[in-house]
Amino acid sequence: MNSNKIYYPLRKFLLVVPVLLLLQSCYMYKSQAPALVPNVDIDQTLKVAADEIKKSDMAQALSIWVLKDQIVTPQQAKTISDLYLDNLDRIVTPFNIWHAAWTISNLYRMGDVKVKEQLEKAYQIAIKEPDRIPDQDDFKDAAIDHINGKQPTTGFIHVGGLFYAHGHLVVPGNKDYIQSYEEYLEKVKEKESEKE
């Protein structure tokens, strides 16, 4: 008998486990405070989000998702609501439906009265969005929990979320994040030139 055949599943398992552990919820919370990013520039990040939400990949929803736990003004809440509502017909994949609606839900539930006023229309749509995700889809249960659960789920959740935030959340003075909307534009140009 070939011993490699016996141990191959074990070796595969041992390779997969560290990756799964790395992607587990090491940046997930149930309150706003630990998820706040000090000195985040919401207005410049909203410029990034306005560009990213036009895409059709995961960046579409993650563009506003990186702001889901931050403290926003009523005007910033209105901008986020407008980005969501104006692009709702384009937000069609289960992943994007889940993350965009989760954003609106968190901002609404953790916002003050004036923020809630600006998000009300978007929130009433967001809380019904899990219905757009097929029952057999793996994302459905998480979407229901994150959008309509008893407590908001906050944080960048895992390394992938943190990595996206580092490249799309504007935090002047914190070198882990981009420093300005202009830096974001420069990085976009660099990526485009690399493709050519």
C-alpha positions, 0 to 999 in steps of 0.5 A: 500500500502506498503510504502517500495515499494514506497521508495525503488527506492529512497533509492537505488538511494541515495546509488548509487549517492555517489558512482557515485560521488566518481568515477566521473572524479575528477582527470581528466585534459586537460593538462600535468602539473596537471597530472605530479607525482613529482619524479616518477621513470619511469625506475622502473615503466617500470619494474612493467609494463613489469610484469603487461602487461603479465596479461589478466585482467585490469592490462594489459593496466593500467600497461603502462596507469599510465605513460601516462602523465609523461615526458619520455626520448626517450629510455623510450618511446621506451621501452613503445612502445616495451611493447605495440607492443609486446603485441598488440595481447594479448590486446583484451578487449575493456577496454585494447584496449582503455587504452593502445592506450590512453597511446601511444596517450598521450605520443606521443602528449605530447612528444618532437621530439625524443620521437615521433620518438620512438613512431611513429609506435605504435602511427600509430597503436594506433590511429586506435585502436578504430576501434577494439572496437565494435560500441555498446560497452560503451567504444568506444566513450571514446576511440575515444575521449581519443585517437584522441580527440583535446586535450589529456585527462590526470590524473588518472581520478577517485579514481579507477585509482588513487588507481591502480597508488598507487600500481604500480607507483614507486615514491621514497619518496612519501609514497602514492606510491610504493617505488621500483620495489622490493616493488612491487615484495614483494606485489605480493608475499604477494597476492599469498601467501594469495591465497594459 
